[in-house]
């Protein structure tokens, strides 16, 4: 072996190559993970951002007295006999009139013209008229919803080719829509109603919103906060500060770490069997949902609270005891306030987890179709006892519908959910940065 | 609910009056000289509040557990009991106020009781889970032979009766999907952890680590939608159809891949902690002998961290088996024993959801089977968790 040390031999080369390969694998793994994250987010954003916009048609609607109010004296009982079916032709005529006014020629049948307007629009107009009977006999300007297919056309979901194969729309209807849009009568604009409206039936994705779902999720978060925080903090204080080291507390500790790993759907079975079948709470109520999520979040809160309590140095406790505080006072007056930022951070992260949880809520009946905004309290159903739905469950619900317009809605609901989660986590990180203390 | 309004109002009223009465009475007993009191007036007040509120509230909680039973007997009796408890606690604690009363000690006993009660809720939850499922599972096995449940290879529930409810095809789907998820997540998660802890600069670490952890914070319904809308059609159009393996967008592969993405941060953050716990001295020793970095990692660091890594993988497996939303939206609903990963199959969790949503009849085996499935799932995941902890504890090298 008379080769120079400066010249790398075959074996060293091989080892260096192995080194480079190994490092590349690691880098590759990180790139794959990042790539997955990017694809996931762009897929959701790409599908969902359009749900925040909606196509409306500005119509001058004539509200004829002979059709809408047979009594002639604005008697609500008589007027409410005219159903949405009675309003649909009025809207169609308004659209035909607008087309004529704009000089847009059409050979479409009445049904096809009607199909351009959302089925929800008739109900909207009817509610406005019943709310203000004086409108009858006048010509009123309404911004009515365009149907899901027309809306999809302006968002790129529906094309001329797909329309040709579709029973609910046709390329001619889309051309008219384009002409109306060019005239400024049909506009796609930001849609606040998406956050306010309740769910809508299978036929009208354009009218579906997440109002009820947000309200239901909010109620559940309130229940979780009011139950999980005090119970979690109390049990962590006991386990961390007071509990003797014996078999019983060992069992509790093992139990808590195991509960944290129990699949969420099992908590749903628990909720169904105990809260609904045994204790007879109302099905699909935010109360039951909140209770189930509380039990699920407890381990998270307990684990982070115990870590926060542990990080408070013993000298604080000793000092309090030294000036005559009882053990309980030292904990409640000194340790707990110092651990509060950590506890809060853990609680927010626990809440964020609970907000995104779906599976257990399916089992306690939150998949039901709910159009009524649930009240926080009613004498008949008690606190948070009215049927409701939740944001992630609403997403699941929409994925089970046939109309492709609902995929957009589901992605829009997910973006809303992710924004909530982002805010919660940002607050948690801020709290940790701002108040965290190192001893 | 109606019956609770009056007792709650009485309790609220008594605690508020009790608070102020106890304060005044304590001062009165001491003749206005606070130094004669063993406990401060506010501690007497706290004791009164707790003694007035806790016993009746505990009674209400107990009552709500036996709600149906008590309703049959007439709830005025219950109302009376609750109010009597409140008044007794109120009166006794007020009468008990003397200069030498140790109100602080008494109040702290009440608080201790509350703390202990809170810590038993975790136990009660587990007991509730086990019993609610055991009870209905027994009901199920009275109507359906357990041998058919565990050993039949056919799953075809029929709401008119005469269903085949064999768990094997469901277990097969569950394990197949979990297997694919783990073969995807474990190498990526592990390599990511190794790179982050051994190679990455601190700047890269501060960017990449949180980014990977974002994946862990995304709700599973988001992954489910991702599988349904993006991954499923992509796999079908570019892999399954051209290769002639199937025409279904929902498949084992779809669910497995997406679940794998979900598990990456789980594996990587657990492994990262474990790799970081291996002492630097071991690495330095290896470098001193002339090993390269990758040789050190493969021959020193990984073997030292192996029990922890195995534990992490087992925990990830338990996660995968219990995962619901991704498989509900990505795997399909057909129970099938097949090897083709591009075919739709179903899992235990999917069937729990489908048997317990919609019209349910808690007397029929088709609904009750969900509880037996849930219990099986619970036992499997619990077993994996306990086994993972056991491995970590038993084989952990002690470096200190």
Contacts between the chains, C-beta under 8 A, distances in Angstrom:
chain1	res1	chain2	res2	distance
A	15	B	292	5.7
A	15	B	295	7.4
A	16	B	292	7.4
A	18	B	292	7.5
A	18	B	294	6.1
A	18	B	295	7.8
A	19	B	292	4.7
A	19	B	293	6.3
A	19	B	294	4.7
A	19	B	295	7.8
A	21	B	294	7.9
A	22	B	293	7.9
A	22	B	294	3.6
A	22	B	297	7.3
A	22	B	298	7.6
A	23	B	195	7.3
A	23	B	199	5.8
A	23	B	293	7.8
A	23	B	294	7.0
A	25	B	191	5.1
A	26	B	191	4.8
A	26	B	192	6.9
A	26	B	194	5.4
A	26	B	195	2.8
A	26	B	198	7.8
A	26	B	199	5.9
A	27	B	195	6.0
A	27	B	199	7.9
A	28	B	191	7.2
A	29	B	187	7.1
A	29	B	188	4.5
A	29	B	189	7.5
A	29	B	190	7.7
A	29	B	191	3.5
A	29	B	192	4.3
A	29	B	195	6.5
A	30	B	191	7.9
A	30	B	192	5.0
A	30	B	195	5.8
A	30	B	196	7.2
A	30	B	208	5.5
A	30	B	212	7.5
A	32	B	188	5.5
A	33	B	188	6.1
A	33	B	189	8.0
A	33	B	192	5.7
A	33	B	211	7.8
A	33	B	212	5.2
A	33	B	215	7.0
A	33	B	261	7.9
A	33	B	264	5.1
A	33	B	265	7.7
A	33	B	268	7.5
A	34	B	208	7.2
A	34	B	211	6.0
A	34	B	212	7.6
A	36	B	215	7.1
A	36	B	261	4.5
A	36	B	264	7.2
A	37	B	211	6.3
A	37	B	212	7.6
A	37	B	214	6.2
A	37	B	215	5.6
A	39	B	230	7.4
A	40	B	215	7.8
A	40	B	218	7.3
A	40	B	222	7.3
A	40	B	223	7.5
A	40	B	226	5.4
A	40	B	261	7.1
A	43	B	226	5.8
A	43	B	229	6.8
A	43	B	230	4.3
A	44	B	222	6.5
A	44	B	225	7.0
A	44	B	226	6.8
A	47	B	229	6.1
A	230	B	118	7.6
A	231	B	118	4.8
A	231	B	121	5.8
A	232	B	118	7.9
A	234	B	114	6.2
A	234	B	115	5.0
A	234	B	117	8.0
A	234	B	118	3.5
A	234	B	119	7.3
A	235	B	115	7.1
A	235	B	118	4.1
A	235	B	119	3.7
A	235	B	121	6.7
A	235	B	122	6.7
A	237	B	115	5.8
A	238	B	112	7.9
A	238	B	115	3.9
A	238	B	116	5.9
A	238	B	118	6.7
A	238	B	119	4.5
A	239	B	119	5.7
A	242	B	112	7.0
A	242	B	115	6.7
A	243	B	119	7.4
A	251	B	123	7.1
A	252	B	119	5.8
A	252	B	120	7.4
A	252	B	122	6.2
A	252	B	123	6.1
A	255	B	122	5.4
A	255	B	123	5.6
A	255	B	126	5.5
A	256	B	122	4.9
A	257	B	389	7.7
A	258	B	126	7.4
A	258	B	382	6.4
A	258	B	385	5.8
A	258	B	386	7.4
A	259	B	122	6.0
A	259	B	125	6.3
A	259	B	126	6.3
A	261	B	315	6.8
A	261	B	318	6.1
A	261	B	319	7.7
A	261	B	381	6.7
A	261	B	385	4.7
A	262	B	129	7.1
A	262	B	322	7.5
A	262	B	378	6.8
A	262	B	381	6.6
A	262	B	382	7.3
A	263	B	318	8.0
A	263	B	321	7.4
A	263	B	322	2.5
A	263	B	323	7.3
A	263	B	324	7.2
A	263	B	349	7.1
A	263	B	377	6.2
A	263	B	378	7.6
A	263	B	381	5.7
A	264	B	322	7.3
A	264	B	324	6.8
A	265	B	322	6.8
A	265	B	324	4.7
A	265	B	349	5.4
A	265	B	352	5.9
A	265	B	353	7.2
A	265	B	374	7.3
A	265	B	377	7.5
A	266	B	129	6.1
A	266	B	133	7.9
A	266	B	322	7.4
A	266	B	374	5.8
A	266	B	377	6.6
A	266	B	378	5.3
A	267	B	129	7.6
A	268	B	356	7.8
A	269	B	129	7.6
A	269	B	132	6.8
A	269	B	133	6.2
A	269	B	352	7.1
A	269	B	356	7.5
A	269	B	370	7.2
A	269	B	371	6.5
A	269	B	374	4.5
A	270	B	125	7.4
A	270	B	128	5.6
A	270	B	129	4.9
A	270	B	132	5.6
A	270	B	133	7.9
A	272	B	356	6.5
A	273	B	132	3.4
A	273	B	133	7.2
A	273	B	135	7.6
A	273	B	136	6.5
A	273	B	371	7.5
A	274	B	128	5.4
A	274	B	132	5.5
A	277	B	362	6.8
A	278	B	132	7.8
A	279	B	64	6.6
A	279	B	65	7.0
A	279	B	67	6.2
A	280	B	67	6.7
A	280	B	68	6.7
A	295	B	125	5.0
A	298	B	121	7.0
A	298	B	122	6.4
A	298	B	125	7.4
A	299	B	122	7.2
A	302	B	122	7.2
A	326	B	104	6.2
A	326	B	105	7.8
A	326	B	108	6.2
A	328	B	108	4.4
A	328	B	111	6.1
A	328	B	112	7.4
A	329	B	104	8.0
A	352	B	217	7.0
A	355	B	219	7.7
A	356	B	218	7.6
A	356	B	219	2.6
A	356	B	220	7.4
A	356	B	221	6.8
A	356	B	222	7.6
A	357	B	219	7.0
A	358	B	219	7.0
A	358	B	220	6.7
A	358	B	221	4.5
A	358	B	224	7.9
A	358	B	324	7.5
A	358	B	325	5.1
A	359	B	220	7.6
A	359	B	324	3.8
A	359	B	325	5.8
A	359	B	328	7.8
A	359	B	349	7.3
A	359	B	353	7.0
A	362	B	353	5.4
A	362	B	356	7.9
A	362	B	357	5.6
A	363	B	352	7.5
A	363	B	353	7.0
A	363	B	356	5.0
A	363	B	357	6.9
A	365	B	357	7.7
A	367	B	357	5.7
A	379	B	1	7.5
A	379	B	2	7.0
A	381	B	1	7.8
A	382	B	1	4.0
A	383	B	1	8.0
A	385	B	1	7.7
A	392	B	219	5.9
A	392	B	221	4.4
A	395	B	221	5.3
A	395	B	225	6.5
A	396	B	221	6.1
A	396	B	224	7.4
A	396	B	325	7.1
A	396	B	328	7.5
A	396	B	329	7.5
A	399	B	224	7.5
A	399	B	225	6.2
A	399	B	228	5.8
A	399	B	329	6.0
A	407	B	229	5.9
A	410	B	225	6.0
A	411	B	225	6.7
A	411	B	229	7.4
A	414	B	221	7.2
A	414	B	222	5.4
A	414	B	225	6.2
A	417	B	219	6.8
A	417	B	222	7.6
A	418	B	218	7.3
A	418	B	222	7.0
A	421	B	217	6.6
A	421	B	218	7.9
A	421	B	219	7.3
A	425	B	217	6.4
